[in-house]
Amino acid sequence: MARIRDDEAFRRKRDAILDVADRLMIIKGYESLAITDLMTEAGISKGALYHYFTSKRAVLAALLDRRLDRWEAALAPLANGAEPAAERLRTVLRALAMIKAEDRSFLISVLRGLYREDNAIVQTTARAGMADRLLPLLSMIINDGRADGSFAVTAPEPTARVVISLLQECSDRIARLLIDIADGRGSARAIEAQAAAYVEALHRILGAPPGTLDFVEPADLRRWIRAARTARSAAADTSPEAVEGQATIGLGTSTGSVRVRHQPASDPNRPAPSPEPARATRPAARRPAGSGRSSGSGTPARRTASRPQSAGSGRGTSRS
C-alpha cells in the first residue's frame, strides 16, 4: 500500500532542516559546510535528508527562495502605499537594501558559493524568482508615476523589467567586488563608484529628477565592505576561539540567536601542528602536514498585484 505523506509534517521538518542549514552556513560558509555537518546538527540520516533535499545546492536554493518570500511580504505593503510614486519607489528600494542588510551574515557566508560556476543554476533561479516578485510591485508604482508625472515613461511594465535588470546587475556587480575584497584584491572606492553609477542610471531610465530615487547610503556600503573584510580575516583563523566568535556574531540575524555545535573548517594555508614533546622511551611522532580539522509598517494595500508565474519558476522541495 502506498505511503501517504503528511504535507504539513513534511513542511515543518523541511523548515527545521533549513533553519539548521541557515545557521551552519553563517558559521562555516557554503563551501566549507559538508552534508554530514547538516545531518549531524539536524539529527537525521543521509537518507532522511535526501528525502527533502537532493544536494547541498538544493539546500542553498531553498534557503534563498524562503528569503525571497519574506522579502516580498515586507515590500508589498510599501508598494501599495498612498504616497507619490517616486517616494514609494525609493521607499521600496531602500527597504530592500535594509532587508538584505539584516541578512548580511548569511549573504556574505554564501556569496562565494553562489557565484561559483557549478552553482549558476541556483543564481539564475534566484534572479528569476526575485524578478517575478518585484515585477508586479514596480510595474504598479511606475504606472502610477507616469500618471502623476513623477516618471517620464510610456510603457510601465517593460520599463519595470528594465529597472529590475538594472537592480540585479548592480547587486551582482557589487557582490563580485565584495568577493574581491574578501580575497584582498578589491577596492571600497570601486564599490562606491559602481553603486553611484547604477543609481544615476535608474534616474535616467525613469526620467526622474536627480536625487529623488537615491536609495544607496554610503554607510550601508561601508558595512558590507567591513563584513567582507571580516569574513576574510575569519577564514584565515580557524581556531576554536575564532570560530566561536563567528558563531556569536554571525547569528545576530532574522534566523534567530541559537548557538549550534560546530567543527571549525580547515585552512589549507595553515601550517601543520608542531610535533609533540618526545617521551623518554621513544621519539615523538610528527603529524603529517595534511592533518588537522576537517573542512563550512506598511500601509494597508489599496490594490493586489499578482505575480506572473514564469515557466520553470515553481517552487518545489528542492532544486539541483
Secondary structure as a PSIPRED ss2 file (coil, helix, strand):
# PSIPRED VFORMAT (PSIPRED V4.0)

   1 M C   1.000  0.000  0.000
   2 A C   1.000  0.000  0.000
   3 R C   1.000  0.000  0.000
   4 I C   1.000  0.000  0.000
   5 R C   1.000  0.000  0.000
   6 D C   1.000  0.000  0.000
   7 D H   0.000  1.000  0.000
   8 E H   0.000  1.000  0.000
   9 A H   0.000  1.000  0.000
  10 F H   0.000  1.000  0.000
  11 R H   0.000  1.000  0.000
  12 R H   0.000  1.000  0.000
  13 K H   0.000  1.000  0.000
  14 R H   0.000  1.000  0.000
  15 D H   0.000  1.000  0.000
  16 A H   0.000  1.000  0.000
  17 I H   0.000  1.000  0.000
  18 L H   0.000  1.000  0.000
  19 D H   0.000  1.000  0.000
  20 V H   0.000  1.000  0.000
  21 A H   0.000  1.000  0.000
  22 D H   0.000  1.000  0.000
  23 R H   0.000  1.000  0.000
  24 L H   0.000  1.000  0.000
  25 M H   0.000  1.000  0.000
  26 I H   0.000  1.000  0.000
  27 I H   0.000  1.000  0.000
  28 K H   0.000  1.000  0.000
  29 G C   1.000  0.000  0.000
  30 Y C   1.000  0.000  0.000
  31 E C   1.000  0.000  0.000
  32 S C   1.000  0.000  0.000
  33 L C   1.000  0.000  0.000
  34 A C   1.000  0.000  0.000
  35 I H   0.000  1.000  0.000
  36 T H   0.000  1.000  0.000
  37 D H   0.000  1.000  0.000
  38 L H   0.000  1.000  0.000
  39 M H   0.000  1.000  0.000
  40 T H   0.000  1.000  0.000
  41 E H   0.000  1.000  0.000
  42 A H   0.000  1.000  0.000
  43 G C   1.000  0.000  0.000
  44 I C   1.000  0.000  0.000
  45 S C   1.000  0.000  0.000
  46 K H   0.000  1.000  0.000
  47 G H   0.000  1.000  0.000
  48 A H   0.000  1.000  0.000
  49 L H   0.000  1.000  0.000
  50 Y H   0.000  1.000  0.000
  51 H H   0.000  1.000  0.000
  52 Y H   0.000  1.000  0.000
  53 F C   1.000  0.000  0.000
  54 T C   1.000  0.000  0.000
  55 S C   1.000  0.000  0.000
  56 K H   0.000  1.000  0.000
  57 R H   0.000  1.000  0.000
  58 A H   0.000  1.000  0.000
  59 V H   0.000  1.000  0.000
  60 L H   0.000  1.000  0.000
  61 A H   0.000  1.000  0.000
  62 A H   0.000  1.000  0.000
  63 L H   0.000  1.000  0.000
  64 L H   0.000  1.000  0.000
  65 D H   0.000  1.000  0.000
  66 R H   0.000  1.000  0.000
  67 R H   0.000  1.000  0.000
  68 L H   0.000  1.000  0.000
  69 D H   0.000  1.000  0.000
  70 R H   0.000  1.000  0.000
  71 W H   0.000  1.000  0.000
  72 E H   0.000  1.000  0.000
  73 A H   0.000  1.000  0.000
  74 A H   0.000  1.000  0.000
  75 L H   0.000  1.000  0.000
  76 A H   0.000  1.000  0.000
  77 P H   0.000  1.000  0.000
  78 L H   0.000  1.000  0.000
  79 A H   0.000  1.000  0.000
  80 N C   1.000  0.000  0.000
  81 G C   1.000  0.000  0.000
  82 A C   1.000  0.000  0.000
  83 E C   1.000  0.000  0.000
  84 P C   1.000  0.000  0.000
  85 A H   0.000  1.000  0.000
  86 A H   0.000  1.000  0.000
  87 E H   0.000  1.000  0.000
  88 R H   0.000  1.000  0.000
  89 L H   0.000  1.000  0.000
  90 R H   0.000  1.000  0.000
  91 T H   0.000  1.000  0.000
  92 V H   0.000  1.000  0.000
  93 L H   0.000  1.000  0.000
  94 R H   0.000  1.000  0.000
  95 A H   0.000  1.000  0.000
  96 L H   0.000  1.000  0.000
  97 A H   0.000  1.000  0.000
  98 M H   0.000  1.000  0.000
  99 I H   0.000  1.000  0.000
 100 K H   0.000  1.000  0.000
 101 A H   0.000  1.000  0.000
 102 E H   0.000  1.000  0.000
 103 D C   1.000  0.000  0.000
 104 R H   0.000  1.000  0.000
 105 S H   0.000  1.000  0.000
 106 F H   0.000  1.000  0.000
 107 L H   0.000  1.000  0.000
 108 I H   0.000  1.000  0.000
 109 S H   0.000  1.000  0.000
 110 V H   0.000  1.000  0.000
 111 L H   0.000  1.000  0.000
 112 R H   0.000  1.000  0.000
 113 G H   0.000  1.000  0.000
 114 L H   0.000  1.000  0.000
 115 Y C   1.000  0.000  0.000
 116 R C   1.000  0.000  0.000
 117 E H   0.000  1.000  0.000
 118 D H   0.000  1.000  0.000
 119 N H   0.000  1.000  0.000
 120 A H   0.000  1.000  0.000
 121 I H   0.000  1.000  0.000
 122 V H   0.000  1.000  0.000
 123 Q H   0.000  1.000  0.000
 124 T H   0.000  1.000  0.000
 125 T H   0.000  1.000  0.000
 126 A H   0.000  1.000  0.000
 127 R H   0.000  1.000  0.000
 128 A H   0.000  1.000  0.000
 129 G H   0.000  1.000  0.000
 130 M H   0.000  1.000  0.000
 131 A H   0.000  1.000  0.000
 132 D H   0.000  1.000  0.000
 133 R H   0.000  1.000  0.000
 134 L H   0.000  1.000  0.000
 135 L H   0.000  1.000  0.000
 136 P H   0.000  1.000  0.000
 137 L H   0.000  1.000  0.000
 138 L H   0.000  1.000  0.000
 139 S H   0.000  1.000  0.000
 140 M H   0.000  1.000  0.000
 141 I H   0.000  1.000  0.000
 142 I H   0.000  1.000  0.000
 143 N H   0.000  1.000  0.000
 144 D H   0.000  1.000  0.000
 145 G H   0.000  1.000  0.000
 146 R H   0.000  1.000  0.000
 147 A H   0.000  1.000  0.000
 148 D H   0.000  1.000  0.000
 149 G C   1.000  0.000  0.000
 150 S C   1.000  0.000  0.000
 151 F C   1.000  0.000  0.000
 152 A C   1.000  0.000  0.000
 153 V C   1.000  0.000  0.000
 154 T C   1.000  0.000  0.000
 155 A C   1.000  0.000  0.000
 156 P H   0.000  1.000  0.000
 157 E H   0.000  1.000  0.000
 158 P H   0.000  1.000  0.000
 159 T H   0.000  1.000  0.000
 160 A H   0.000  1.000  0.000
 161 R H   0.000  1.000  0.000
 162 V H   0.000  1.000  0.000
 163 V H   0.000  1.000  0.000
 164 I H   0.000  1.000  0.000
 165 S H   0.000  1.000  0.000
 166 L H   0.000  1.000  0.000
 167 L H   0.000  1.000  0.000
 168 Q H   0.000  1.000  0.000
 169 E H   0.000  1.000  0.000
 170 C H   0.000  1.000  0.000
 171 S H   0.000  1.000  0.000
 172 D H   0.000  1.000  0.000
 173 R H   0.000  1.000  0.000
 174 I H   0.000  1.000  0.000
 175 A H   0.000  1.000  0.000
 176 R H   0.000  1.000  0.000
 177 L H   0.000  1.000  0.000
 178 L H   0.000  1.000  0.000
 179 I H   0.000  1.000  0.000
 180 D H   0.000  1.000  0.000
 181 I H   0.000  1.000  0.000
 182 A H   0.000  1.000  0.000
 183 D C   1.000  0.000  0.000
 184 G C   1.000  0.000  0.000
 185 R C   1.000  0.000  0.000
 186 G C   1.000  0.000  0.000
 187 S C   1.000  0.000  0.000
 188 A H   0.000  1.000  0.000
 189 R H   0.000  1.000  0.000
 190 A H   0.000  1.000  0.000
 191 I H   0.000  1.000  0.000
 192 E H   0.000  1.000  0.000
 193 A H   0.000  1.000  0.000
 194 Q H   0.000  1.000  0.000
 195 A H   0.000  1.000  0.000
 196 A H   0.000  1.000  0.000
 197 A H   0.000  1.000  0.000
 198 Y H   0.000  1.000  0.000
 199 V H   0.000  1.000  0.000
 200 E H   0.000  1.000  0.000
 201 A H   0.000  1.000  0.000
 202 L H   0.000  1.000  0.000
 203 H H   0.000  1.000  0.000
 204 R H   0.000  1.000  0.000
 205 I H   0.000  1.000  0.000
 206 L H   0.000  1.000  0.000
 207 G C   1.000  0.000  0.000
 208 A C   1.000  0.000  0.000
 209 P C   1.000  0.000  0.000
 210 P C   1.000  0.000  0.000
 211 G C   1.000  0.000  0.000
 212 T C   1.000  0.000  0.000
 213 L C   1.000  0.000  0.000
 214 D C   1.000  0.000  0.000
 215 F C   1.000  0.000  0.000
 216 V C   1.000  0.000  0.000
 217 E C   1.000  0.000  0.000
 218 P H   0.000  1.000  0.000
 219 A H   0.000  1.000  0.000
 220 D H   0.000  1.000  0.000
 221 L H   0.000  1.000  0.000
 222 R H   0.000  1.000  0.000
 223 R H   0.000  1.000  0.000
 224 W H   0.000  1.000  0.000
 225 I H   0.000  1.000  0.000
 226 R H   0.000  1.000  0.000
 227 A H   0.000  1.000  0.000
 228 A H   0.000  1.000  0.000
 229 R H   0.000  1.000  0.000
 230 T H   0.000  1.000  0.000
 231 A H   0.000  1.000  0.000
 232 R H   0.000  1.000  0.000
 233 S H   0.000  1.000  0.000
 234 A H   0.000  1.000  0.000
 235 A H   0.000  1.000  0.000
 236 A H   0.000  1.000  0.000
 237 D C   1.000  0.000  0.000
 238 T C   1.000  0.000  0.000
 239 S C   1.000  0.000  0.000
 240 P H   0.000  1.000  0.000
 241 E H   0.000  1.000  0.000
 242 A H   0.000  1.000  0.000
 243 V H   0.000  1.000  0.000
 244 E H   0.000  1.000  0.000
 245 G H   0.000  1.000  0.000
 246 Q H   0.000  1.000  0.000
 247 A H   0.000  1.000  0.000
 248 T H   0.000  1.000  0.000
 249 I H   0.000  1.000  0.000
 250 G H   0.000  1.000  0.000
 251 L C   1.000  0.000  0.000
 252 G C   1.000  0.000  0.000
 253 T E   0.000  0.000  1.000
 254 S C   1.000  0.000  0.000
 255 T C   1.000  0.000  0.000
 256 G E   0.000  0.000  1.000
 257 S C   1.000  0.000  0.000
 258 V C   1.000  0.000  0.000
 259 R C   1.000  0.000  0.000
 260 V C   1.000  0.000  0.000
 261 R C   1.000  0.000  0.000
 262 H C   1.000  0.000  0.000
 263 Q C   1.000  0.000  0.000
 264 P C   1.000  0.000  0.000
 265 A C   1.000  0.000  0.000
 266 S C   1.000  0.000  0.000
 267 D C   1.000  0.000  0.000
 268 P C   1.000  0.000  0.000
 269 N C   1.000  0.000  0.000
 270 R C   1.000  0.000  0.000
 271 P C   1.000  0.000  0.000
 272 A C   1.000  0.000  0.000
 273 P C   1.000  0.000  0.000
 274 S C   1.000  0.000  0.000
 275 P C   1.000  0.000  0.000
 276 E C   1.000  0.000  0.000
 277 P C   1.000  0.000  0.000
 278 A C   1.000  0.000  0.000
 279 R C   1.000  0.000  0.000
 280 A C   1.000  0.000  0.000
 281 T C   1.000  0.000  0.000
 282 R C   1.000  0.000  0.000
 283 P C   1.000  0.000  0.000
 284 A C   1.000  0.000  0.000
 285 A C   1.000  0.000  0.000
 286 R C   1.000  0.000  0.000
 287 R C   1.000  0.000  0.000
 288 P C   1.000  0.000  0.000
 289 A C   1.000  0.000  0.000
 290 G C   1.000  0.000  0.000
 291 S C   1.000  0.000  0.000
 292 G C   1.000  0.000  0.000
 293 R C   1.000  0.000  0.000
 294 S C   1.000  0.000  0.000
 295 S C   1.000  0.000  0.000
 296 G C   1.000  0.000  0.000
 297 S C   1.000  0.000  0.000
 298 G C   1.000  0.000  0.000
 299 T C   1.000  0.000  0.000
 300 P C   1.000  0.000  0.000
 301 A C   1.000  0.000  0.000
 302 R C   1.000  0.000  0.000
 303 R C   1.000  0.000  0.000
 304 T C   1.000  0.000  0.000
 305 A C   1.000  0.000  0.000
 306 S C   1.000  0.000  0.000
 307 R C   1.000  0.000  0.000
 308 P C   1.000  0.000  0.000
 309 Q C   1.000  0.000  0.000
 310 S C   1.000  0.000  0.000
 311 A C   1.000  0.000  0.000
 312 G C   1.000  0.000  0.000
 313 S C   1.000  0.000  0.000
 314 G C   1.000  0.000  0.000
 315 R C   1.000  0.000  0.000
 316 G C   1.000  0.000  0.000
 317 T C   1.000  0.000  0.000
 318 S C   1.000  0.000  0.000
 319 R C   1.000  0.000  0.000
 320 S C   1.000  0.000  0.000
